[in-house]
C-alpha cells in the first residue's frame, strides 16, 4: 500500500480454529480442537506453504485440561519441519526487510 495506510497490515484469522470460538463459544472438546488444527495445518503444509494463523487466549488454552491438546498440536507443527513460528510483528519485520523498507 502507499499513502496514509502504508503501514497497515492484515493477517487472516480462521475463526473456526480460534480457541475463543471453539472452546468458549462452541464448547468444542480440547482434543477435537487440536485435531482440527492438525488437519488444517496438514492441508496447508501439503499445498506448499501458506499462513496458518492461530488466535490463542492464554487464559483459555493455558488451562491445564486444554494445555496438553495445545501442546500436541504445536508439537505436530514443529515436527513437520520447515515451519516458521512467528508473531505478527515478526512477519511484518521480515516482509518490510524483503521490500527494502
C-alpha positions as CSV (number, residue, x, y, z in Angstrom):
1,X,0.0,0.0,0.0
2,X,1.0,3.6,-0.4
3,X,-0.1,6.7,1.3
4,X,-1.5,7.0,4.8
5,X,-2.3,3.3,5.1
6,X,1.2,2.2,4.0
7,X,1.9,0.7,7.5
8,X,-1.4,-1.1,7.7
9,X,-1.1,-4.9,7.8
10,X,-3.8,-7.5,7.9
11,X,-3.5,-11.1,8.9
12,X,-6.1,-13.7,8.1
13,X,-7.8,-15.3,11.1
14,X,-9.5,-18.6,11.0
15,X,-12.4,-18.1,13.4
16,X,-13.1,-21.9,13.3
17,X,-9.6,-22.6,14.7
18,X,-9.7,-19.7,17.2
19,X,-9.6,-21.1,20.7
20,X,-12.1,-18.5,21.8
21,X,-14.6,-19.5,19.1
22,X,-14.0,-23.2,19.5
23,X,-13.7,-23.7,23.3
24,X,-15.6,-20.7,24.7
25,X,-18.4,-20.2,22.2
26,X,-18.9,-23.6,20.6
27,X,-17.7,-25.7,23.6
28,X,-15.5,-27.9,21.4
29,X,-13.5,-30.5,23.3
30,X,-9.8,-29.7,23.5
31,X,-8.8,-32.9,21.7
32,X,-11.3,-32.1,18.9
33,X,-9.9,-28.6,18.6
34,X,-6.3,-29.9,18.4
35,X,-7.3,-32.4,15.7
36,X,-8.8,-29.6,13.7
37,X,-5.6,-27.5,14.0
38,X,-3.6,-30.5,12.9
39,X,-5.9,-31.2,9.9
40,X,-5.8,-27.6,8.8
41,X,-2.1,-27.4,9.1
42,X,-1.5,-30.7,7.2
43,X,-3.7,-29.4,4.3
44,X,-1.9,-26.1,4.1
45,X,1.5,-27.6,4.5
46,X,0.8,-30.1,1.8
47,X,-0.1,-27.3,-0.6
48,X,3.4,-26.0,-0.3
49,X,3.3,-23.3,2.3
50,X,0.6,-21.0,3.5
51,X,-0.2,-18.9,6.6
52,X,-1.9,-20.7,9.5
53,X,-2.8,-18.0,12.0
54,X,-3.7,-19.3,15.4
55,X,-5.6,-16.9,17.6
56,X,-4.9,-18.1,21.2
57,X,-6.0,-16.8,24.5
58,X,-3.6,-17.8,27.3
59,X,-6.4,-17.7,29.9
60,X,-8.3,-20.2,27.8
61,X,-5.8,-22.5,26.0
62,X,-3.5,-22.3,29.0
63,X,-5.9,-24.1,31.3
64,X,-4.5,-27.4,32.5
65,X,-7.1,-29.6,30.8
66,X,-6.6,-27.8,27.5
67,X,-2.9,-27.2,27.6
68,X,-2.0,-30.8,26.6
69,X,-4.1,-30.6,23.5
70,X,-2.5,-27.3,22.5
71,X,1.0,-28.8,23.1
72,X,0.1,-31.8,21.0
73,X,-1.0,-29.6,18.1
74,X,2.1,-27.3,18.3
75,X,4.4,-30.3,18.5
76,X,2.9,-31.7,15.3
77,X,3.5,-28.3,13.6
78,X,7.1,-28.2,14.9
79,X,7.8,-31.8,13.9
80,X,6.7,-31.2,10.3
81,X,9.8,-29.2,9.6
82,X,10.2,-26.1,7.5
83,X,7.7,-24.2,9.6
84,X,8.3,-20.7,10.9
85,X,6.7,-19.9,14.2
86,X,6.3,-16.1,14.1
87,X,4.4,-13.4,15.7
88,X,2.6,-10.8,13.5
89,X,5.4,-8.3,14.3
90,X,8.0,-10.9,13.1
91,X,6.1,-11.3,9.8
92,X,5.8,-7.5,9.3
93,X,9.5,-7.0,10.0
94,X,10.5,-9.8,7.7
95,X,8.3,-8.6,4.8
96,X,9.5,-5.0,5.4
97,X,13.1,-6.1,5.1
98,X,12.3,-8.0,1.9
99,X,10.7,-4.9,0.4
100,X,13.6,-2.8,1.4
101,X,11.6,-0.6,3.8
